[in-house]
Amino acid sequence: MLTTLHPVLANAAVYAIENATAEGKTTCVVLLLLSLFSWTIIISKIRQLYIARRATKRFLAAYAATRDPLDIKKRGEEFDGAPAYALYERGADEVLYHLKNNPVQVKAGAPVVSVGEGNTDHLARANTTKISNSSFEAVKVILEEAAAAQAMSLEKGMIVLSTAVAGGPFIGLLGTVWGVMSTFAGIAEKQSASLTAMAPGVAAALVATVTGLLVAIPAMFGYNFMVTTIRHITQELDGFATRYANQIEHAYVDNRDIEDKIAGALKRHEPTAPPQS
C-alpha cells in the first residue's frame, strides 16, 4: 500500500507546487527557511545536551569522591561541556582569590560551626587560612551568576523552535487563504466556476498549510524533549550550587563564634613584652 501511496503523494505535491501562485511559493520559501533554522537548532541542541549530561555525570562523580571542595580545581581536572563544572570553576576561582587577597588566619583545630556536610570536618579544622563571611557573600553572588549564565546557555536558540511551533501553521494558513483568495478572484474574472478551473488553485493553496505543519510538528517534538531535558539539568545545577556553597562555607569560611573572633583579634594586637636585660 505504501508503494502506491508514495507516488500519489509525490505527484500531488509536484502538481500543487507547479500551480502555486507567487504568494504561495513565497510562503513556502519562508517556511523552508524557518525549517532549516529549526533543524539546525534541534541538531546542535541535542548534541549540546548530550555532552552536558554526560560530562555533568562524570564531574559530579569526581566531585562526590573528594573531601576538599576545591580539590578538583587544585588538581587541574577539567570537564568541558558540564554546566556544573563551569559553575564549580567560577566559584573555586573566587574562593582562591579571597584566600589569597583577603585571608583570615585561625588556629589549627579551632572550633567549627557545622553548616554543611560532615565529610569536611577534618579539613575545616586543619585549615588555618579562611575567608570572612563578607567574602563568602561575594562567592555566593558569583555562584548565582554562574548558574544563571549556564541556564541561559542551555536555553539559547529555543526561541527559534517555539516560533516554528507557534508560527509555522499560521504562516502556512496565511499562504493558503491568500492562494484561495487569488483562485476565486481568477475564477470571477474568467466567469468560470467549474471544478477544473478551481482545482489547481486550491491544491496550490493547500500546499502552504501542509508545509507549515511539516515545519511545526518536528519542532514541537524537539522543543518538548529539550525543555524537559534543560529543566532536569538546571534543577540538578541548582542542587549542586547549594551543596557546593554549603561545603565551601563549612571548610573555608571563618564561622567561629564572635567571642572567639574578638579574643583572637585582641591576642594579635597584644603588646609584646620588652626583652629583659
DALINTA-V984985 format. One record per backbone hydrogen bond with DSSP energy under -1.0 kcal/mol. CO is the residue of the C=O (numbers start at 1). NH is the residue of the N-H. E is the energy in kcal/mol with one decimal. If there is no record, write none. Layout:
CO/NH/E, CO/NH/E
This chain:
1/5/-1.8, 2/6/-2.5, 4/8/-1.0, 5/9/-2.9, 6/10/-2.7, 7/11/-2.8, 8/12/-2.4, 9/13/-2.5, 10/14/-2.5, 11/15/-2.5, 12/16/-2.5, 13/17/-2.5, 14/18/-2.4, 15/19/-1.4, 17/20/-1.0, 21/25/-2.5, 22/26/-2.1, 23/27/-2.2, 24/28/-2.2, 25/29/-2.2, 26/30/-2.3, 27/31/-2.3, 28/32/-2.4, 29/33/-2.3, 30/34/-2.2, 31/35/-2.4, 32/36/-2.2, 33/37/-2.3, 34/38/-2.4, 35/39/-2.8, 36/40/-1.9, 37/41/-2.3, 38/42/-2.5, 39/43/-2.5, 40/44/-2.3, 41/45/-2.9, 42/46/-2.2, 43/47/-1.8, 44/48/-2.4, 45/49/-3.1, 46/50/-2.1, 47/51/-2.4, 48/52/-2.5, 49/53/-2.5, 50/54/-2.3, 51/55/-3.0, 52/56/-2.3, 53/57/-1.9, 54/58/-1.7, 55/59/-2.6, 56/60/-2.9, 57/61/-1.7, 58/62/-2.1, 59/63/-2.9, 60/64/-2.4, 63/66/-1.6, 68/71/-2.0, 70/74/-2.3, 71/75/-2.1, 72/77/-1.6, 79/82/-1.7, 82/86/-1.9, 83/87/-2.1, 84/88/-2.5, 85/89/-2.9, 86/90/-1.8, 87/91/-2.2, 88/92/-2.8, 89/93/-2.4, 90/94/-1.8, 91/95/-2.3, 92/96/-2.7, 93/97/-1.9, 94/98/-2.0, 95/99/-2.5, 96/100/-1.6, 97/101/-2.7, 98/102/-2.2, 104/130/-2.8, 107/110/-1.6, 117/120/-1.2, 118/121/-1.6, 120/124/-2.7, 121/125/-2.0, 122/126/-1.9, 123/127/-2.0, 125/109/-3.6, 128/106/-2.7, 130/104/-2.7, 131/254/-3.0, 132/136/-1.9, 133/137/-1.8, 134/138/-1.3, 135/139/-1.7, 136/140/-2.4, 137/141/-1.9, 138/142/-1.9, 139/143/-2.2, 140/144/-2.2, 141/145/-2.5, 142/146/-2.5, 143/147/-2.4, 144/148/-2.2, 145/149/-2.4, 146/150/-2.3, 147/151/-2.0, 148/152/-2.3, 149/153/-2.0, 150/154/-2.1, 151/155/-1.8, 155/158/-2.0, 157/160/-1.2, 158/162/-2.3, 159/163/-2.0, 160/164/-2.2, 161/165/-2.5, 162/166/-2.4, 163/167/-3.2, 164/168/-1.4, 167/171/-2.7, 168/172/-2.4, 169/173/-2.6, 170/174/-2.3, 171/175/-2.1, 172/176/-2.2, 173/177/-2.8, 174/178/-2.5, 175/179/-2.4, 176/180/-2.8, 177/181/-2.6, 178/182/-2.3, 179/183/-2.3, 180/184/-2.7, 181/185/-2.1, 182/186/-2.2, 183/187/-2.2, 184/188/-2.3, 185/189/-1.8, 186/190/-2.1, 187/191/-1.5, 187/192/-1.5, 194/198/-1.6, 195/199/-2.7, 198/202/-2.4, 199/203/-2.7, 200/204/-2.3, 201/205/-2.0, 202/206/-2.4, 203/207/-1.1, 205/208/-1.2, 206/210/-2.0, 207/211/-2.2, 208/212/-2.2, 209/213/-2.2, 210/214/-2.3, 211/215/-1.5, 212/216/-2.2, 213/217/-2.6, 215/219/-1.1, 216/220/-2.4, 217/221/-2.0, 218/222/-2.6, 219/223/-2.6, 220/224/-2.4, 221/225/-2.1, 222/226/-2.4, 223/227/-2.7, 224/228/-1.8, 225/229/-2.1, 226/230/-3.0, 227/231/-2.3, 228/232/-1.9, 229/233/-2.3, 230/234/-2.7, 231/235/-2.2, 232/236/-2.1, 233/237/-2.3, 234/238/-2.5, 235/239/-2.1, 236/240/-2.1, 237/241/-2.5, 238/242/-2.0, 239/243/-2.1, 240/244/-3.2, 241/245/-2.4, 242/246/-2.1, 243/247/-2.1, 244/248/-2.4, 245/249/-2.4, 246/250/-2.1, 247/251/-2.1, 248/252/-3.2, 249/253/-1.1, 252/131/-2.8, 253/255/-1.3, 257/261/-1.9, 258/262/-2.4, 259/263/-2.5, 260/264/-2.4, 261/265/-2.3, 262/266/-2.7, 263/267/-2.2, 264/268/-1.9, 265/269/-1.3
